[in-house]
Amino acid sequence: MLADIFRRYQDEHSSKLRTAEANAWALSIWLDFWGTASVADLRDIKRQERFHDFMRGKGLKASTIDRNIVIGKAAINRAWKRGELVSVPYISTVKVGAKPPRGRPLSVDELRALYGASVPHVKTFIRWMLGTCARPEAILELTDVQVDRAYGLVFLNPEGREQNKKHRATVKLPESLREEVWDGHLIRYAGQRVGSVKKAFQRGKERAKLEGAVTAYSLRHTAARWMRMQGVDAWQIQTQMGHRRKDLATTEIYTAFSPEYLTDACAALDKLVRAVCVPVDGGRDRDRTCDPFGVNEVLSR
């Protein structure tokens, strides 16, 4: 029964994921339509197409429909891999157009305005996002044990986490972040780990009077664009961003200790962090009025 497959998937696997709530909702949509159906019933392609229409009738976007289908497929494939099913049927998906960026890039003036208008834990988040070009969830989950100051490395993928398509790279530690020392999780508020900065980030955006799609991903997109403008080669940019490369995947843990590993990418991001977050006198969180690194000129091109 599909219900049994989904229940085991939720209890044994999905409930432990960051996306547990969204996954549970997706599986509930499946059961709203399929009810007491078995996995074998999925062989009826016309019934699958009616399932797609059922979700469209709920007003769901194509991207949401596709994600819901993928979650159900993941649960079924897991059951097959664990020997609970002899075979799995073909499950059709829906076409999704090109997805717009999840946050627009920012100019250096906008970055400074956002940084100045943000509360301390969001400022820390901004510094480490710009300095690593990581995905937001990687910085939210970053702990002190993932930073090796002796070798100047940041292991964005924590020990015990299996790499997936959103690969978390090992990157160089920028000099501008090297002196930041803490215990436990990096992003904390009132002594407690922060699981999301969405609301605090949004308030900073509003205080900075920034318009448009400005999200935490804007920091990643800006850092990526900055590296391109600084002439960092494509291999380093792809590796820094965790765009997984087959020629690096199995040797990354060793390659990272090479003195030449991501040096240009690290230097470019260090320059960006200093220009946005570090005033001329070396302190943080105070206004700065000059641009000694020439970042404004480059980002405005």
Backbone torsions as a table, in degrees:
resi	resn	phi	psi	omega
1	MET	NA	138.5	177.5
2	LEU	-58.4	-39.7	-178.2
3	ALA	-59.3	-38.8	179.0
4	ASP	-67.7	-42.9	179.1
5	ILE	-60.1	-46.4	-177.4
6	PHE	-67.7	-38.0	-179.1
7	ARG	-64.7	-44.7	178.3
8	ARG	-64.1	-39.9	179.0
9	TYR	-61.2	-43.0	-179.6
10	GLN	-67.6	-45.6	-176.4
11	ASP	-70.1	-41.7	-171.6
12	GLU	-94.0	-19.0	-174.6
13	HIS	-135.1	-61.2	-170.0
14	SER	-63.4	-33.3	-178.3
15	SER	-63.7	-17.2	-179.2
16	LYS	-92.9	-3.4	-176.8
17	LEU	-91.5	158.0	176.9
18	ARG	-62.5	-28.5	-177.3
19	THR	-95.7	23.3	-173.7
20	ALA	-55.9	-44.6	-176.6
21	GLU	-65.1	-44.7	179.3
22	ALA	-65.8	-37.2	179.0
23	ASN	-65.6	-42.3	179.4
24	ALA	-62.0	-39.8	178.4
25	TRP	-64.1	-43.0	179.8
26	ALA	-60.5	-42.8	-180.0
27	LEU	-68.3	-31.3	177.2
28	SER	-67.0	-33.6	176.5
29	ILE	-64.5	-42.3	176.1
30	TRP	-55.9	-49.8	-175.1
31	LEU	-71.4	-26.5	175.0
32	ASP	-59.3	-35.4	-178.2
33	PHE	-92.1	-47.3	-171.5
34	TRP	-84.1	-22.7	175.9
35	GLY	55.6	-117.7	-176.3
36	THR	-94.3	20.7	-178.2
37	ALA	-66.7	156.8	175.3
38	SER	-99.5	170.5	177.5
39	VAL	-61.1	-36.8	-180.0
40	ALA	-60.4	-30.2	-179.6
41	ASP	-64.4	-19.4	-179.3
42	LEU	-70.0	-11.7	178.9
43	ARG	-68.0	-14.5	178.8
44	ASP	-80.6	98.8	-176.1
45	ILE	-64.5	-37.0	179.5
46	LYS	-63.7	-35.1	177.4
47	ARG	-69.3	-36.2	174.2
48	GLN	-60.5	-41.6	179.7
49	GLU	-65.2	-34.9	175.8
50	ARG	-67.1	-32.7	175.0
51	PHE	-62.2	-41.9	176.6
52	HIS	-60.8	-45.6	179.4
53	ASP	-63.3	-36.1	177.6
54	PHE	-58.5	-44.5	179.6
55	MET	-70.4	-36.8	176.3
56	ARG	-62.7	-36.8	178.9
57	GLY	-64.3	-20.8	175.5
58	LYS	-84.7	0.9	179.0
59	GLY	82.3	16.9	-178.7
60	LEU	-79.6	142.5	177.5
61	LYS	-72.6	160.0	-179.6
62	ALA	-58.1	-39.4	-179.0
63	SER	-65.2	-37.1	178.5
64	THR	-70.4	-41.5	177.6
65	ILE	-60.0	-45.8	-179.4
66	ASP	-62.4	-40.7	179.2
67	ARG	-65.3	-41.3	178.2
68	ASN	-59.4	-41.8	178.8
69	ILE	-63.3	-43.6	-178.6
70	VAL	-62.0	-39.0	179.0
71	ILE	-64.2	-43.5	177.2
72	GLY	-63.1	-41.6	178.0
73	LYS	-61.9	-39.4	-179.9
74	ALA	-61.7	-41.7	179.4
75	ALA	-64.5	-42.6	-179.2
76	ILE	-68.3	-43.0	179.0
77	ASN	-64.2	-35.7	177.8
78	ARG	-63.6	-41.6	178.6
79	ALA	-62.7	-38.9	178.8
80	TRP	-66.0	-43.3	179.9
81	LYS	-63.6	-28.2	-179.4
82	ARG	-90.4	7.4	176.7
83	GLY	79.6	12.6	-179.8
84	GLU	-82.9	-17.7	177.7
85	LEU	-129.2	143.7	177.4
86	VAL	-76.8	-35.2	179.5
87	SER	-152.2	166.8	177.2
88	VAL	-124.4	140.7	179.9
89	PRO	-78.2	162.1	173.4
90	TYR	-69.6	133.6	178.2
91	ILE	-122.3	117.3	-176.7
92	SER	-79.1	150.5	177.2
93	THR	-113.7	-175.9	178.6
94	VAL	-116.8	154.4	179.4
95	LYS	-75.8	134.9	177.7
96	VAL	-122.5	128.7	178.9
97	GLY	-68.0	174.5	179.2
98	ALA	-57.5	128.4	-178.1
99	LYS	-81.5	133.0	176.2
100	PRO	-69.3	155.5	177.4
101	PRO	-55.9	146.9	-177.3
102	ARG	-78.8	-3.8	176.9
103	GLY	-171.4	133.8	-176.7
104	ARG	-75.3	151.7	174.5
105	PRO	-64.7	156.2	-177.7
106	LEU	-116.9	150.1	171.5
107	SER	-77.8	165.9	-179.3
108	VAL	-65.2	-34.7	177.0
109	ASP	-63.6	-39.6	178.2
110	GLU	-67.2	-39.5	177.9
111	LEU	-61.4	-44.1	179.7
112	ARG	-64.5	-41.0	178.8
113	ALA	-63.4	-43.2	179.1
114	LEU	-63.9	-44.8	-179.3
115	TYR	-61.9	-45.1	-179.0
116	GLY	-66.6	-27.0	-176.9
117	ALA	-92.7	-1.1	-174.5
118	SER	-95.2	154.8	176.3
119	VAL	-76.3	162.9	-171.9
120	PRO	-52.7	-45.6	-176.4
121	HIS	-69.4	-27.1	175.0
122	VAL	-74.6	-33.8	174.9
123	LYS	-61.0	-42.9	177.0
124	THR	-61.0	-43.4	178.1
125	PHE	-58.6	-45.0	-179.3
126	ILE	-63.2	-45.4	-179.4
127	ARG	-57.9	-45.9	-175.3
128	TRP	-77.5	-27.6	173.2
129	MET	-65.8	-46.8	-179.9
130	LEU	-68.5	-34.5	-176.0
131	GLY	-79.2	-17.0	-178.6
132	THR	-120.7	-18.9	-174.7
133	CYS	58.8	32.3	-177.9
134	ALA	-82.8	170.1	170.3
135	ARG	-75.9	149.8	-176.2
136	PRO	-53.9	-41.0	-177.2
137	GLU	-65.3	-28.8	179.1
138	ALA	-67.3	-38.0	178.8
139	ILE	-74.0	-37.7	178.4
140	LEU	-63.8	-29.2	-178.7
141	GLU	-97.3	-0.8	-175.4
142	LEU	-68.1	133.2	177.3
143	THR	-120.0	168.2	-178.2
144	ASP	-62.1	-32.0	-177.2
145	VAL	-71.2	-11.2	179.0
146	GLN	-87.8	-2.2	-179.0
147	VAL	-111.0	119.5	178.4
148	ASP	-106.6	98.2	-177.3
149	ARG	-74.0	-25.5	178.9
150	ALA	-62.8	-41.9	179.8
151	TYR	-101.4	-3.0	178.8
152	GLY	66.0	48.0	-177.5
153	LEU	-127.9	150.5	173.1
154	VAL	-122.3	117.1	178.6
155	PHE	-91.7	94.0	-174.6
156	LEU	-66.8	-23.0	176.9
157	ASN	-94.4	111.7	-177.3
158	PRO	-68.6	154.9	179.0
159	GLU	-60.8	133.6	179.7
160	GLY	95.6	-14.4	177.8
161	ARG	-90.1	124.9	178.9
162	GLU	-75.8	132.4	177.4
163	GLN	-64.5	142.2	174.9
164	ASN	-130.0	-162.1	-176.3
165	LYS	-65.6	-22.8	173.0
166	LYS	-91.9	71.3	-173.4
167	HIS	-60.8	135.0	176.2
168	ARG	-105.7	116.6	-172.7
169	ALA	-83.4	167.1	165.4
170	THR	-97.1	123.5	-173.8
171	VAL	-125.2	165.9	176.8
172	LYS	-73.9	147.5	176.7
173	LEU	-89.4	113.8	179.1
174	PRO	-62.4	146.5	-179.9
175	GLU	-59.2	-33.3	-178.2
176	SER	-66.6	-16.7	180.0
177	LEU	-108.8	-6.0	-172.2
178	ARG	-62.4	-33.0	-175.8
179	GLU	-82.0	-5.4	180.0
180	GLU	-79.9	113.2	-176.7
181	VAL	-122.2	139.1	-179.2
182	TRP	-156.1	170.7	175.5
183	ASP	-116.1	138.6	179.0
184	GLY	78.2	-143.0	-178.0
185	HIS	-75.9	143.5	-179.2
186	LEU	-66.2	-48.9	-173.6
187	ILE	-91.5	108.5	-176.7
188	ARG	-136.1	151.5	175.5
189	TYR	-136.8	128.1	-178.0
190	ALA	53.7	37.3	177.4
191	GLY	80.7	-0.2	-177.2
192	GLN	-114.1	146.3	176.9
193	ARG	-60.0	141.5	178.6
194	VAL	-102.3	123.6	179.9
195	GLY	-88.3	-20.1	179.9
196	SER	-153.7	142.3	176.3
197	VAL	-112.1	13.0	-173.6
198	LYS	-56.1	-50.1	-176.7
199	LYS	-68.6	-44.3	-179.8
200	ALA	-67.0	-37.3	177.7
201	PHE	-64.3	-42.9	179.8
202	GLN	-62.4	-39.8	179.0
203	ARG	-65.9	-37.9	176.3
204	GLY	-63.8	-41.4	177.5
205	LYS	-59.9	-43.3	-178.8
206	GLU	-67.2	-42.1	178.0
207	ARG	-64.9	-33.6	179.0
208	ALA	-79.9	-6.7	178.9
209	LYS	59.3	43.9	177.0
210	LEU	-92.2	141.4	-177.2
211	GLU	-112.3	162.8	176.3
212	GLY	85.4	-167.0	-175.6
213	ALA	-80.1	79.5	177.8
214	VAL	-104.8	110.8	-179.2
215	THR	-133.0	-179.7	176.8
216	ALA	-59.6	-31.5	178.3
217	TYR	-67.7	-19.9	175.6
218	SER	-58.3	-34.0	-179.5
219	LEU	-66.5	-42.9	178.7
220	ARG	-65.0	-44.5	-179.9
221	HIS	-64.6	-38.8	179.4
222	THR	-65.6	-43.5	179.5
223	ALA	-63.1	-39.3	178.9
224	ALA	-65.5	-43.7	178.8
225	ARG	-64.5	-38.8	179.5
226	TRP	-62.1	-42.9	178.5
227	MET	-61.4	-40.7	177.9
228	ARG	-62.4	-43.2	-179.1
229	MET	-66.3	-26.3	178.9
230	GLN	-85.4	1.6	176.6
231	GLY	82.0	16.6	177.2
232	VAL	-67.4	134.7	-175.8
233	ASP	-70.0	159.4	-173.4
234	ALA	-61.1	-36.7	-178.9
235	TRP	-60.8	-44.8	-179.4
236	GLN	-67.0	-40.8	-179.8
237	ILE	-63.0	-46.0	179.3
238	GLN	-60.3	-42.9	-179.0
239	THR	-68.1	-44.5	179.7
240	GLN	-58.4	-40.0	-175.6
241	MET	-83.5	-5.7	-179.5
242	GLY	79.4	20.5	172.9
243	HIS	-78.5	95.3	-164.0
244	ARG	-57.8	134.0	178.9
245	ARG	-114.3	131.6	-178.6
246	LYS	-61.9	-32.1	-176.9
247	ASP	-77.7	-4.8	-178.9
248	LEU	-118.0	-24.2	-168.0
249	ALA	-52.2	-45.7	-174.1
250	THR	-83.7	-13.0	-175.8
251	THR	-119.3	6.3	-173.9
252	GLU	-57.9	-40.5	-175.9
253	ILE	-61.5	-29.7	179.2
254	TYR	-89.7	-39.8	-179.6
255	THR	-59.0	-34.4	-176.4
256	ALA	-60.9	-23.3	-178.4
257	PHE	-84.9	-2.2	175.9
258	SER	-70.8	137.1	-179.7
259	PRO	-59.7	-24.6	-177.1
260	GLU	-90.1	-5.0	-174.0
261	TYR	-65.4	119.2	174.7
262	LEU	53.3	28.9	-177.2
263	THR	-64.6	-42.0	-178.7
264	ASP	-69.2	-41.6	178.9
265	ALA	-62.8	-43.7	-179.9
266	CYS	-63.4	-43.6	-179.8
267	ALA	-62.5	-40.7	-180.0
268	ALA	-65.4	-44.9	-178.8
269	LEU	-69.8	-34.6	176.3
270	ASP	-61.5	-41.1	178.7
271	LYS	-63.6	-38.9	179.0
272	LEU	-67.2	-44.9	179.6
273	VAL	-59.8	-45.7	-178.5
274	ARG	-63.5	-40.7	-177.6
275	ALA	-70.4	-32.1	-176.3
276	VAL	-89.7	-41.1	-166.4
277	CYS	-111.5	-15.7	-173.9
278	VAL	-115.4	111.2	177.6
279	PRO	-62.5	165.9	-175.0
280	VAL	-58.7	-34.4	-175.4
281	ASP	-81.3	2.8	176.0
282	GLY	94.9	-13.1	178.2
283	GLY	-82.3	174.7	177.4
284	ARG	-119.5	163.4	170.3
285	ASP	69.0	21.9	172.6
286	ARG	-120.2	158.4	-177.8
287	ASP	-65.4	147.2	171.8
288	ARG	-130.6	144.6	-172.3
289	THR	-117.7	-3.8	-179.9
290	CYS	-119.2	172.5	-175.3
291	ASP	-135.1	72.3	-173.7
292	PRO	-66.7	-18.2	-177.7
293	PHE	-95.9	-3.4	179.4
294	GLY	72.2	20.1	-176.5
295	VAL	-68.1	-40.4	-178.3
296	ASN	-55.1	-43.9	-177.4
297	GLU	-63.4	-41.6	-176.7
298	VAL	-71.3	-46.8	-177.1
299	LEU	-69.3	-16.8	-179.3
300	SER	-89.6	-4.3	-179.0
301	ARG	-68.7	NA	NA
